Amino acid sequence: MPNHQAVSRSTHATQRWRRYNSYAFAATDAVAPLVAQELPKACMHLALAFIPQGEHHTPVAVLGLQPGQNLFVAPDGRWLGGYTPAAYRGHPFALANTPEGQQVLCVDADSGLTHDSHISSEGEAFFDEQGQPSQPVKEVMNFLQQVHANRAATERICAALQAQDLIQPWPIAVKTGQGDKTVQGLYRIDEAKLNRLSADALHTLQQAGALPVVYAQLLSMQHLPTLGQLAHAHEQAQAQTQTSTRLPTTANGEIDLEFLHRDGTLSFGNL
């Protein structure tokens, strides 16, 4: 679990932080939360679903077929997808709310991405010479605030979809190298019920900004086979580790992502 620590001059005036270059921090996430604003881009690369949160639902990117494994994180920490969820792009920072309702910027003290300035000048300062948050920190704060604001809008959209009873259970079966893998606990848009909605109900969804979310989720389901291909690639990588057999790579020795455009498999060569 992250050890989030409020960013303050008393604690971080002499500290610096480095931008992450590995997604190992997300390697155990089978799903990642999404906000409505990013769904049009996310649906072009990732399978999208909804999961329940209390009495409500929230959109997520489906990243794994079992708890504790993110298939889009390679064994060396590289991100294998064409889109990175906004929930990861602020790492190692996060927002927290004070009892008074104020937003406070926090940093994961256990991320390995912070250090004292006297140890190294690498990375970005938390505060400038005037004791004010540095420009990079301001940019991170602004980004996280935008995501937070859009999350509230996303909750309203999901509430509108639920009011029309459009979110239904979605048990999925994905072909992997070890046979079909069934995943429970996900929800999807009921397309048949959507097509039966009245003009007034559709207008209500349109006014709520829900129709782009509907179409993004339905369009994204074409990416389910990618999960099976990634699962097979991870199995190959594990076998490579056990047998020290070299997996095929591209001419440049990079991970072969061509399977995203054709039927094939992913290679974790040189790992």
Backbone as JSON, one array per atom type, in Angstrom:
{
  "sequence": "MPNHQAVSRSTHATQRWRRYNSYAFAATDAVAPLVAQELPKACMHLALAFIPQGEHHTPVAVLGLQPGQNLFVAPDGRWLGGYTPAAYRGHPFALANTPEGQQVLCVDADSGLTHDSHISSEGEAFFDEQGQPSQPVKEVMNFLQQVHANRAATERICAALQAQDLIQPWPIAVKTGQGDKTVQGLYRIDEAKLNRLSADALHTLQQAGALPVVYAQLLSMQHLPTLGQLAHAHEQAQAQTQTSTRLPTTANGEIDLEFLHRDGTLSFGNL",
  "N": [[0.84, -1.2, 0.0], [0.47, 2.29, -0.76], [2.39, 4.82, 0.92], [1.23, 7.56, 1.67], [2.16, 10.89, 2.05], [1.63, 14.14, 3.19], [2.54, 16.86, 1.16], [4.74, 19.29, 2.2], [6.37, 22.34, 3.23], [7.88, 22.07, 5.54], [8.61, 19.43, 5.55], [9.47, 18.76, 2.96], [11.05, 20.74, 1.83], [13.78, 20.56, 1.32], [13.92, 18.42, -0.31], [13.79, 16.32, -3.26], [12.17, 15.0, -6.22], [11.75, 12.26, -8.45], [10.59, 11.54, -11.75], [8.55, 8.79, -12.57], [9.76, 5.78, -14.11], [8.92, 3.28, -14.48], [6.26, 0.96, -14.37], [5.89, -0.74, -12.32], [4.67, -0.25, -9.91], [2.01, -0.54, -10.45], [1.59, -3.16, -10.98], [-0.01, -5.08, -9.75], [-2.61, -4.48, -10.2], [-5.69, -5.41, -11.27], [-7.74, -4.04, -12.38], [-8.22, -0.61, -13.39], [-9.25, 2.56, -12.25], [-11.24, 4.83, -14.18], [-12.01, 8.04, -15.66], [-14.73, 9.92, -17.1], [-13.84, 11.72, -19.06], [-11.55, 10.63, -20.19], [-12.35, 8.33, -21.46], [-12.99, 8.19, -24.32], [-10.42, 8.0, -25.52], [-9.27, 5.87, -24.11], [-10.9, 3.71, -24.81], [-10.06, 2.98, -27.29], [-7.95, 1.33, -26.98], [-8.12, -0.3, -24.7], [-10.09, -2.73, -22.91], [-13.13, -1.8, -21.5], [-15.1, -1.54, -18.52], [-17.6, -1.65, -15.92], [-17.5, -1.38, -12.36], [-18.94, -2.22, -9.19], [-19.27, 0.22, -6.62], [-20.05, 0.54, -3.55], [-23.31, 1.61, -3.53], [-23.21, 2.44, -6.08], [-21.78, 2.6, -9.44], [-18.63, 2.52, -11.17], [-16.55, 3.44, -13.94], [-13.98, 1.35, -15.32], [-10.74, 0.33, -16.5], [-10.1, -2.82, -17.84], [-7.58, -4.77, -16.84], [-6.5, -7.2, -16.17], [-6.93, -10.79, -15.69], [-7.23, -12.05, -13.37], [-7.23, -11.54, -9.8], [-4.68, -9.38, -8.56], [-2.9, -9.3, -10.7], [-1.64, -7.4, -13.3], [-1.87, -7.41, -16.58], [-0.89, -5.65, -18.42], [1.48, -4.65, -17.57], [4.77, -5.24, -18.13], [7.26, -7.76, -17.25], [9.57, -6.28, -16.73], [8.63, -3.84, -15.99], [7.71, -2.18, -18.0], [5.06, -0.43, -19.73], [2.52, -1.9, -21.58], [0.36, -1.19, -23.1], [-1.54, 0.86, -25.46], [-2.6, 3.07, -24.34], [-2.43, 4.89, -21.33], [-3.97, 4.79, -18.23], [-5.31, 7.68, -16.56], [-5.21, 7.55, -13.83], [-2.75, 6.51, -13.2], [-0.89, 8.3, -14.1], [-0.19, 10.38, -12.44], [1.54, 9.43, -10.56], [4.34, 9.67, -8.34], [2.3, 10.93, -6.87], [-0.73, 11.99, -5.17], [-4.08, 13.07, -4.43], [-5.54, 14.19, -1.38], [-8.19, 14.64, 0.99], [-8.74, 17.06, 3.49], [-10.13, 17.17, 6.87], [-11.53, 19.54, 6.81], [-12.33, 19.74, 4.25], [-10.55, 20.57, 2.33], [-8.29, 20.19, -0.43], [-5.33, 18.33, -0.49], [-2.03, 17.94, -1.59], [-0.32, 14.92, -1.85], [2.49, 12.69, -1.47], [3.89, 9.55, -2.31], [5.76, 8.22, 0.06], [7.16, 5.89, 0.11], [7.79, 5.24, -2.45], [10.27, 5.28, -3.61], [11.03, 7.33, -5.18], [11.66, 9.77, -4.16], [14.07, 11.94, -2.6], [16.69, 13.39, -0.56], [18.03, 16.62, -1.24], [20.74, 17.03, -0.77], [21.83, 14.61, -1.18], [21.49, 13.99, -3.87], [21.22, 15.86, -6.91], [19.47, 15.16, -8.77], [16.37, 15.02, -10.57], [13.27, 16.73, -9.71], [12.68, 19.72, -7.81], [10.7, 20.07, -4.85], [9.93, 22.53, -3.85], [10.44, 25.98, -4.74], [13.06, 28.56, -4.72], [11.87, 30.62, -3.35], [10.3, 29.39, -1.57], [7.89, 28.52, -2.51], [5.59, 26.18, -4.06], [7.16, 24.28, -6.6], [7.22, 24.69, -10.22], [6.87, 22.2, -11.65], [5.6, 20.7, -9.62], [3.27, 22.2, -9.27], [2.09, 21.7, -11.75], [1.58, 18.95, -11.58], [-0.25, 18.98, -9.47], [-2.34, 20.45, -10.64], [-3.08, 18.7, -12.71], [-4.0, 16.46, -11.23], [-6.13, 17.63, -9.89], [-7.84, 18.21, -12.0], [-8.5, 15.62, -12.82], [-9.79, 14.75, -10.5], [-12.0, 16.5, -10.41], [-13.31, 15.69, -12.74], [-13.98, 13.16, -11.99], [-16.14, 13.46, -10.29], [-18.05, 14.32, -12.12], [-18.18, 12.01, -13.63], [-19.31, 10.23, -11.82], [-21.9, 11.26, -11.69], [-22.77, 10.75, -14.29], [-22.71, 7.94, -14.35], [-24.68, 7.46, -12.47], [-26.9, 8.36, -13.88], [-27.0, 6.43, -15.9], [-27.52, 4.14, -14.37], [-30.03, 4.83, -13.44], [-31.57, 4.39, -15.64], [-31.38, 1.73, -15.75], [-29.31, 0.49, -17.19], [-26.87, -0.7, -16.72], [-25.45, -3.78, -16.49], [-24.65, -7.11, -15.17], [-21.57, -8.61, -16.28], [-20.24, -11.3, -17.04], [-17.25, -12.55, -18.29], [-15.5, -14.5, -20.73], [-12.33, -15.37, -21.64], [-10.02, -16.39, -24.07], [-7.06, -18.05, -23.35], [-3.6, -19.15, -23.2], [-3.88, -21.36, -21.66], [-6.43, -22.25, -21.92], [-9.95, -21.3, -21.68], [-10.59, -18.43, -19.7], [-12.56, -17.36, -17.09], [-14.05, -14.42, -15.94], [-15.45, -12.78, -13.24], [-17.65, -10.29, -11.73], [-17.59, -7.95, -13.19], [-19.24, -5.3, -15.0], [-21.39, -4.21, -17.69], [-22.71, -2.19, -20.42], [-26.1, -2.6, -21.16], [-26.91, -3.34, -24.17], [-29.16, -4.11, -25.65], [-31.27, -3.2, -24.07], [-30.7, -0.51, -24.15], [-31.31, 0.07, -26.81], [-34.03, -0.06, -26.7], [-34.88, 2.12, -25.33], [-36.92, 5.01, -24.71], [-37.48, 8.05, -26.61], [-37.47, 10.23, -24.91], [-36.04, 9.21, -22.7], [-33.55, 8.73, -23.87], [-32.89, 11.34, -24.5], [-32.59, 12.38, -21.95], [-30.29, 11.0, -21.1], [-28.5, 12.0, -22.95], [-28.42, 14.71, -22.21], [-27.21, 14.41, -19.78], [-24.68, 13.81, -20.49], [-24.02, 11.18, -20.95], [-24.06, 9.48, -23.16], [-21.61, 9.36, -24.73], [-20.05, 7.82, -22.94], [-21.47, 5.43, -22.88], [-21.17, 4.52, -25.57], [-18.4, 4.33, -25.73], [-17.81, 2.27, -23.89], [-19.13, 0.08, -25.1], [-17.82, -0.05, -27.58], [-15.25, -0.66, -26.75], [-15.19, -3.34, -26.09], [-14.18, -4.94, -28.04], [-11.54, -5.33, -27.5], [-11.13, -7.4, -25.74], [-9.92, -9.93, -26.56], [-7.22, -9.19, -26.53], [-6.43, -9.33, -23.87], [-6.29, -12.08, -23.44], [-4.17, -12.72, -25.15], [-2.1, -11.27, -23.98], [-2.01, -12.58, -21.52], [-1.07, -15.07, -22.33], [1.44, -14.29, -23.25], [2.67, -13.5, -20.85], [2.76, -15.97, -19.61], [4.6, -17.22, -21.27], [6.82, -15.64, -20.7], [7.25, -16.32, -18.04], [7.89, -18.99, -18.35], [10.23, -18.66, -19.76], [11.88, -17.57, -17.81], [12.15, -19.75, -16.15], [13.35, -21.65, -17.77], [15.36, -20.4, -19.05], [15.23, -19.92, -21.74], [15.5, -18.14, -24.7], [13.25, -15.74, -25.83], [11.66, -14.83, -28.96], [12.26, -11.61, -30.46], [11.76, -8.23, -31.71], [13.63, -6.77, -34.46], [15.08, -4.78, -33.26], [15.29, -5.62, -30.72], [13.19, -5.05, -29.08], [10.06, -5.25, -27.22], [7.58, -7.02, -28.92], [4.87, -5.58, -30.21], [3.16, -6.05, -32.24], [1.08, -7.8, -32.26], [-1.14, -6.44, -31.46], [-2.3, -5.55, -33.72], [-2.8, -7.67, -35.31], [-3.52, -11.22, -35.49], [-1.77, -12.94, -33.08], [1.05, -13.27, -30.85], [2.51, -11.85, -27.89], [5.83, -10.89, -27.17], [8.18, -11.09, -24.55], [10.91, -10.69, -24.88], [14.45, -10.73, -24.1], [14.24, -10.3, -21.36]],
  "CA": [[0.0, 0.0, 0.0], [1.25, 3.53, -0.76], [2.54, 5.56, 2.17], [1.04, 8.93, 1.23], [2.6, 11.9, 3.0], [1.28, 15.46, 2.7], [3.68, 17.67, 0.73], [4.83, 20.52, 3.0], [7.71, 22.94, 3.27], [8.62, 21.56, 6.69], [9.1, 18.07, 5.27], [10.0, 18.55, 1.61], [11.77, 21.92, 1.31], [15.11, 20.17, 0.86], [13.81, 17.14, -1.02], [13.52, 16.31, -4.7], [11.44, 13.81, -6.66], [12.01, 11.82, -9.83], [9.45, 11.01, -12.49], [8.64, 7.33, -12.63], [10.12, 5.18, -15.4], [8.48, 1.9, -14.41], [4.89, 0.79, -13.9], [5.85, -1.84, -11.34], [3.74, 0.12, -8.85], [0.66, -0.91, -10.86], [1.66, -4.54, -11.47], [-0.99, -5.96, -9.12], [-3.95, -3.94, -10.43], [-6.45, -6.09, -12.31], [-8.52, -2.97, -13.01], [-7.79, 0.76, -13.05], [-10.38, 3.48, -12.39], [-11.2, 5.79, -15.28], [-13.0, 9.11, -15.61], [-15.43, 10.02, -18.38], [-13.09, 12.51, -20.03], [-10.52, 9.84, -20.86], [-12.9, 7.12, -22.07], [-12.86, 8.11, -25.79], [-9.08, 7.52, -25.88], [-9.02, 4.56, -23.5], [-11.66, 2.65, -25.48], [-9.36, 2.59, -28.51], [-6.84, 0.43, -26.66], [-8.37, -1.13, -23.53], [-11.45, -3.15, -22.63], [-13.7, -1.02, -20.41], [-16.23, -2.14, -17.83], [-17.98, -0.95, -14.7], [-17.49, -2.2, -11.15], [-19.73, -1.57, -8.14], [-18.64, 0.89, -5.48], [-21.2, 0.81, -2.7], [-24.56, 1.53, -4.29], [-22.99, 3.03, -7.39], [-20.8, 1.95, -10.31], [-17.61, 3.4, -11.72], [-15.88, 2.81, -15.09], [-12.61, 0.9, -15.11], [-10.05, -0.41, -17.56], [-9.86, -4.21, -17.46], [-6.15, -4.96, -17.08], [-6.07, -8.54, -15.81], [-7.95, -11.84, -15.66], [-7.29, -12.58, -12.01], [-6.78, -10.54, -8.83], [-3.25, -9.29, -8.27], [-2.03, -9.31, -11.88], [-1.89, -6.44, -14.36], [-1.24, -7.98, -17.77], [-0.31, -4.58, -19.23], [2.8, -4.32, -17.03], [5.75, -6.27, -18.47], [8.09, -8.13, -16.1], [10.59, -5.26, -16.43], [7.97, -2.6, -15.62], [7.22, -1.4, -19.13], [3.62, -0.44, -19.99], [2.36, -2.56, -22.87], [-0.82, -0.73, -23.8], [-1.46, 2.08, -26.24], [-3.12, 4.17, -23.53], [-2.16, 4.76, -19.89], [-5.02, 5.45, -17.43], [-4.92, 8.89, -15.83], [-4.97, 7.2, -12.42], [-1.33, 6.17, -13.02], [0.01, 9.33, -14.63], [0.23, 11.31, -11.41], [2.45, 8.75, -9.63], [3.95, 9.12, -7.03], [1.47, 11.88, -6.15], [-2.17, 11.75, -5.05], [-4.8, 14.09, -3.67], [-6.28, 13.76, -0.18], [-9.06, 15.68, 1.52], [-8.64, 17.31, 4.92], [-11.46, 17.2, 7.51], [-12.2, 20.79, 6.45], [-12.75, 19.66, 2.86], [-9.53, 21.09, 1.43], [-7.48, 19.19, -1.14], [-3.92, 18.39, -0.14], [-1.18, 17.1, -2.44], [0.48, 13.96, -1.09], [3.46, 11.92, -2.24], [4.15, 8.24, -1.74], [7.1, 8.27, 0.65], [7.81, 4.6, -0.1], [7.86, 4.99, -3.89], [11.65, 5.25, -4.08], [11.22, 8.41, -6.14], [11.99, 11.01, -3.45], [15.36, 11.89, -1.92], [17.2, 14.68, -0.09], [18.82, 17.34, -2.25], [22.18, 16.93, -0.53], [22.25, 13.3, -1.67], [21.56, 14.05, -5.32], [20.48, 16.96, -7.53], [18.64, 14.57, -9.81], [14.94, 15.16, -10.41], [12.62, 18.03, -9.55], [12.51, 20.22, -6.45], [9.32, 20.24, -4.41], [9.69, 23.96, -3.64], [11.44, 26.86, -5.36], [13.89, 29.32, -3.79], [11.0, 31.5, -2.57], [9.5, 28.58, -0.68], [6.61, 28.2, -3.12], [5.63, 24.92, -4.84], [7.83, 24.43, -7.88], [6.33, 24.6, -11.37], [6.47, 20.8, -11.89], [4.64, 20.29, -8.59], [2.01, 22.87, -9.61], [1.51, 21.0, -12.89], [1.03, 17.7, -11.08], [-1.44, 19.32, -8.69], [-3.38, 20.83, -11.59], [-3.54, 17.49, -13.38], [-4.78, 15.65, -10.3], [-7.38, 18.35, -9.61], [-8.71, 18.0, -13.16], [-9.01, 14.24, -12.75], [-10.72, 14.69, -9.38], [-13.23, 17.18, -10.81], [-14.01, 14.88, -13.72], [-14.51, 11.97, -11.33], [-17.47, 13.82, -9.8], [-18.92, 14.29, -13.3], [-18.32, 10.61, -14.01], [-20.28, 9.64, -10.9], [-23.24, 11.69, -12.1], [-23.09, 10.03, -15.51], [-23.02, 6.55, -14.0], [-25.98, 7.48, -11.8], [-27.91, 8.47, -14.93], [-27.08, 5.12, -16.55], [-28.19, 3.24, -13.44], [-31.44, 5.22, -13.36], [-32.22, 3.77, -16.8], [-31.14, 0.3, -15.61], [-28.51, 0.1, -18.36], [-25.63, -1.36, -16.31], [-25.79, -5.17, -16.19], [-23.49, -7.98, -14.95], [-20.87, -9.0, -17.51], [-19.24, -12.37, -16.9], [-16.55, -12.69, -19.57], [-14.63, -15.65, -20.93], [-11.25, -14.97, -22.53], [-9.16, -17.5, -24.44], [-5.65, -17.89, -22.99], [-2.81, -20.32, -23.56], [-4.28, -22.48, -20.81], [-7.86, -22.44, -22.06], [-10.8, -20.15, -21.39], [-10.52, -17.87, -18.36], [-13.78, -16.65, -16.79], [-13.88, -13.32, -15.0], [-16.71, -12.32, -12.67], [-17.61, -9.03, -10.99], [-17.59, -6.81, -14.08], [-20.55, -4.9, -15.53], [-21.34, -3.6, -19.0], [-23.94, -1.56, -20.88], [-27.09, -3.5, -21.76], [-27.16, -2.73, -25.47], [-30.54, -4.39, -26.05], [-32.15, -2.28, -23.33], [-30.42, 0.81, -24.69], [-32.03, 0.22, -28.07], [-35.47, 0.02, -26.43], [-35.21, 3.33, -24.58], [-37.76, 6.0, -25.36], [-36.78, 9.25, -27.04], [-37.27, 11.07, -23.73], [-34.97, 8.64, -21.9], [-32.3, 8.99, -24.58], [-32.59, 12.77, -24.36], [-32.09, 12.55, -20.58], [-28.91, 10.52, -21.09], [-27.71, 12.95, -23.72], [-28.24, 15.9, -21.39], [-26.29, 14.06, -18.69], [-23.36, 13.52, -21.04], [-23.78, 9.76, -20.75], [-23.99, 8.69, -24.39], [-20.22, 8.99, -25.08], [-19.61, 6.75, -22.04], [-22.13, 4.23, -23.37], [-20.56, 4.05, -26.81], [-17.0, 3.96, -25.45], [-17.77, 0.95, -23.27], [-19.52, -0.93, -26.08], [-16.75, -0.14, -28.58], [-14.03, -1.21, -26.16], [-15.25, -4.79, -25.86], [-13.39, -5.61, -29.08], [-10.17, -5.54, -27.02], [-11.03, -8.53, -24.82], [-8.9, -10.91, -26.96], [-5.88, -8.73, -26.17], [-6.13, -9.83, -22.53], [-5.85, -13.46, -23.58], [-2.85, -12.73, -25.77], [-1.15, -10.82, -22.97], [-1.86, -13.65, -20.53], [-0.19, -16.08, -22.94], [2.79, -13.73, -23.27], [3.2, -13.58, -19.49], [3.09, -17.38, -19.38], [5.86, -17.46, -21.98], [7.89, -14.98, -19.96], [7.52, -17.12, -16.86], [8.6, -20.18, -18.81], [11.59, -18.24, -20.1], [12.62, -17.42, -16.56], [12.41, -21.07, -15.59], [14.16, -22.48, -18.65], [16.4, -19.54, -19.65], [15.08, -19.96, -23.18], [15.37, -16.79, -25.22], [12.06, -15.56, -26.64], [11.9, -13.99, -30.13], [11.99, -10.18, -30.3], [11.88, -7.49, -32.96], [15.02, -6.59, -34.89], [15.73, -3.85, -32.34], [15.31, -6.2, -29.39], [12.1, -4.5, -28.29], [8.85, -6.05, -27.11], [6.83, -7.02, -30.17], [3.47, -5.24, -29.98], [2.44, -6.19, -33.49], [-0.13, -8.59, -32.03], [-2.27, -5.54, -31.28], [-2.85, -5.26, -35.03], [-3.03, -8.92, -36.03], [-3.58, -12.37, -34.61], [-0.41, -13.34, -32.74], [1.36, -13.24, -29.43], [3.44, -10.83, -27.43], [7.08, -11.43, -26.67], [8.92, -10.35, -23.54], [12.29, -11.06, -25.11], [15.55, -10.03, -23.42], [13.92, -10.0, -19.97]],
  "C": [[0.88, 1.25, 0.0], [1.28, 4.18, 0.62], [2.46, 7.05, 1.83], [1.33, 9.92, 2.36], [2.3, 13.27, 2.41], [2.54, 16.24, 2.33], [3.65, 19.0, 1.49], [6.24, 21.05, 2.99], [8.53, 22.36, 4.42], [9.25, 20.21, 6.42], [9.88, 17.98, 3.97], [10.78, 19.73, 1.03], [13.13, 21.56, 0.76], [15.09, 18.85, 0.11], [13.51, 17.35, -2.5], [12.77, 15.03, -5.04], [11.76, 13.53, -8.13], [10.72, 11.32, -10.47], [9.64, 9.51, -12.67], [9.03, 6.87, -14.03], [9.76, 3.7, -15.43], [7.05, 1.88, -13.87], [4.78, -0.38, -12.92], [4.88, -1.53, -10.21], [2.3, -0.27, -9.17], [0.56, -2.38, -11.23], [0.6, -5.47, -10.87], [-2.43, -5.47, -9.32], [-4.65, -4.67, -11.58], [-7.38, -5.13, -13.04], [-7.95, -1.64, -12.59], [-8.98, 1.68, -13.22], [-10.15, 4.46, -13.52], [-12.21, 6.89, -15.02], [-13.54, 9.3, -17.03], [-14.61, 10.71, -19.45], [-12.07, 11.67, -20.81], [-11.06, 8.62, -21.6], [-12.78, 7.07, -23.6], [-11.49, 7.63, -26.25], [-8.84, 6.12, -25.34], [-9.7, 3.45, -24.27], [-11.0, 2.2, -26.78], [-8.29, 1.57, -28.26], [-7.16, -0.6, -25.58], [-9.84, -1.55, -23.47], [-11.95, -2.41, -21.4], [-14.9, -1.73, -19.82], [-16.63, -1.22, -16.7], [-17.82, -1.92, -13.53], [-18.31, -1.47, -10.09], [-18.85, -0.94, -7.08], [-19.77, 1.35, -4.56], [-22.47, 0.61, -3.5], [-24.41, 2.03, -5.71], [-22.01, 2.19, -8.21], [-19.81, 2.98, -10.81], [-16.93, 2.71, -12.9], [-14.43, 2.46, -14.75], [-12.05, 0.35, -16.41], [-9.77, -1.81, -17.04], [-8.42, -4.55, -17.85], [-5.67, -6.37, -16.79], [-7.24, -9.5, -15.78], [-8.05, -12.49, -14.3], [-6.78, -11.51, -11.05], [-5.27, -10.56, -8.67], [-2.34, -9.33, -9.47], [-2.51, -8.31, -12.92], [-1.13, -6.93, -15.6], [-0.57, -6.92, -18.64], [1.03, -4.09, -18.67], [3.74, -5.49, -17.33], [6.58, -6.61, -17.24], [9.16, -7.1, -15.74], [9.97, -3.9, -16.14], [7.46, -1.76, -16.76], [5.7, -1.52, -19.27], [3.4, -0.92, -21.42], [1.16, -2.07, -23.66], [-0.58, 0.54, -24.58], [-2.0, 3.29, -25.5], [-2.85, 3.87, -22.06], [-3.24, 5.48, -19.1], [-4.48, 6.64, -16.66], [-4.59, 8.59, -14.38], [-3.5, 6.88, -12.16], [-0.41, 7.34, -13.35], [0.42, 10.38, -13.61], [1.23, 10.72, -10.43], [3.79, 9.48, -9.54], [3.04, 10.03, -6.2], [0.0, 11.45, -6.13], [-2.78, 12.91, -4.29], [-5.48, 13.45, -2.47], [-7.11, 14.94, 0.3], [-8.86, 15.82, 3.02], [-10.03, 17.26, 5.54], [-12.24, 18.46, 7.17], [-12.62, 20.82, 4.99], [-11.75, 20.22, 1.87], [-8.76, 19.95, 0.78], [-6.0, 19.41, -0.83], [-3.14, 17.45, -1.06], [-0.32, 16.2, -1.55], [1.43, 13.23, -2.03], [3.7, 10.61, -1.53], [5.6, 8.19, -1.24], [7.86, 6.97, 0.44], [7.99, 4.27, -1.59], [9.28, 4.81, -4.39], [11.96, 6.38, -5.04], [11.5, 9.75, -5.48], [13.34, 10.84, -2.74], [15.75, 13.29, -1.47], [18.1, 15.31, -1.15], [20.32, 17.18, -2.03], [22.73, 15.57, -0.96], [22.43, 13.32, -3.17], [20.76, 15.24, -5.81], [19.58, 16.46, -8.64], [17.17, 14.84, -9.52], [14.49, 16.59, -10.2], [12.55, 18.43, -8.07], [11.02, 20.29, -6.11], [8.96, 21.73, -4.3], [10.8, 24.77, -4.3], [12.18, 27.66, -4.28], [13.08, 30.28, -2.92], [10.11, 30.72, -1.61], [8.12, 28.25, -1.21], [6.71, 26.87, -3.88], [6.27, 25.16, -6.2], [6.83, 24.25, -9.02], [5.94, 23.16, -11.68], [5.44, 20.3, -10.87], [3.28, 20.93, -8.85], [1.32, 22.15, -10.77], [0.9, 19.68, -12.48], [-0.27, 17.95, -10.32], [-2.61, 19.67, -9.6], [-3.96, 19.62, -12.3], [-4.43, 16.66, -12.46], [-6.11, 16.32, -9.96], [-8.35, 18.2, -10.78], [-9.31, 16.6, -13.14], [-10.06, 14.13, -11.65], [-12.05, 15.34, -9.76], [-14.02, 16.34, -11.81], [-14.57, 13.6, -13.11], [-15.92, 12.25, -10.78], [-18.47, 13.81, -10.95], [-19.18, 12.86, -13.74], [-19.34, 9.91, -13.11], [-21.7, 10.02, -11.27], [-23.69, 10.96, -13.36], [-23.48, 8.59, -15.2], [-24.37, 6.45, -13.28], [-27.1, 7.58, -12.82], [-28.08, 7.14, -15.67], [-27.8, 4.11, -15.66], [-29.69, 3.56, -13.36], [-32.23, 4.63, -14.52], [-31.99, 2.26, -16.82], [-30.33, -0.27, -16.79], [-27.23, -0.65, -17.99], [-25.97, -2.76, -15.8], [-24.53, -5.99, -15.93], [-22.9, -8.46, -16.27], [-19.82, -10.06, -17.2], [-18.57, -12.58, -18.26], [-15.69, -13.95, -19.57], [-13.6, -15.28, -21.99], [-10.37, -16.17, -22.8], [-7.71, -17.16, -24.09], [-4.9, -19.14, -23.43], [-3.18, -21.55, -22.77], [-5.79, -22.71, -20.84], [-8.63, -21.17, -21.72], [-10.67, -19.74, -19.93], [-11.78, -17.04, -18.13], [-13.53, -15.6, -15.72], [-15.26, -12.85, -14.54], [-16.53, -10.94, -12.03], [-17.6, -7.78, -11.85], [-19.01, -6.54, -14.58], [-20.36, -4.19, -16.86], [-22.67, -2.9, -19.29], [-24.84, -2.62, -21.52], [-27.53, -2.88, -23.09], [-28.6, -2.94, -25.93], [-31.5, -3.43, -25.36], [-31.93, -0.84, -23.8], [-31.24, 1.07, -25.94], [-33.53, 0.33, -27.88], [-35.86, 1.29, -25.67], [-36.08, 4.28, -25.4], [-36.91, 7.21, -25.76], [-36.5, 10.16, -25.85], [-36.12, 10.55, -22.87], [-33.61, 8.88, -22.55], [-31.89, 10.46, -24.45], [-32.03, 13.05, -22.96], [-30.63, 12.12, -20.48], [-27.99, 11.48, -21.85], [-27.41, 14.19, -22.91], [-27.26, 15.65, -20.24], [-24.88, 13.81, -19.18], [-23.0, 12.06, -20.99], [-23.58, 8.97, -22.03], [-22.55, 8.39, -24.83], [-19.67, 7.87, -24.21], [-20.19, 5.42, -22.5], [-21.4, 3.67, -24.58], [-19.09, 3.65, -26.61], [-16.93, 2.57, -24.86], [-18.1, -0.14, -24.29], [-18.42, -1.13, -27.12], [-15.53, -0.86, -28.02], [-14.03, -2.72, -26.02], [-14.5, -5.58, -26.92], [-11.98, -5.95, -28.6], [-10.05, -6.71, -26.04], [-10.01, -9.58, -25.27], [-7.48, -10.5, -26.61], [-5.48, -9.25, -24.8], [-5.65, -11.27, -22.6], [-4.45, -13.55, -24.17], [-1.78, -12.28, -24.78], [-0.93, -11.89, -21.91], [-0.93, -14.73, -21.06], [1.25, -15.58, -22.97], [3.44, -13.78, -21.9], [3.56, -15.02, -19.14], [4.4, -17.74, -20.06], [7.04, -16.85, -21.23], [8.26, -15.77, -18.72], [8.28, -18.39, -17.23], [10.03, -19.86, -19.19], [12.46, -18.14, -18.86], [13.03, -18.77, -16.0], [13.37, -21.89, -16.44], [15.34, -21.74, -19.26], [16.39, -19.62, -21.17], [14.81, -18.55, -23.69], [14.12, -16.7, -26.1], [12.38, -14.66, -27.83], [11.52, -12.54, -29.86], [12.0, -9.54, -31.67], [13.36, -7.33, -33.29], [15.79, -5.69, -33.94], [15.78, -4.39, -30.92], [14.21, -5.68, -28.48], [10.95, -5.49, -28.18], [8.05, -5.9, -28.39], [5.36, -6.77, -29.87], [2.63, -5.39, -31.24], [1.15, -6.99, -33.32], [-1.35, -7.71, -31.81], [-2.96, -5.24, -32.61], [-3.13, -6.51, -35.84], [-3.16, -10.03, -35.01], [-2.14, -12.83, -34.34], [-0.21, -13.27, -31.27], [2.38, -12.16, -29.14], [4.69, -11.49, -26.89], [7.68, -10.51, -25.63], [10.4, -10.66, -23.67], [13.28, -10.16, -24.38], [15.22, -9.65, -21.98], [14.5, -11.08, -19.08]]
}
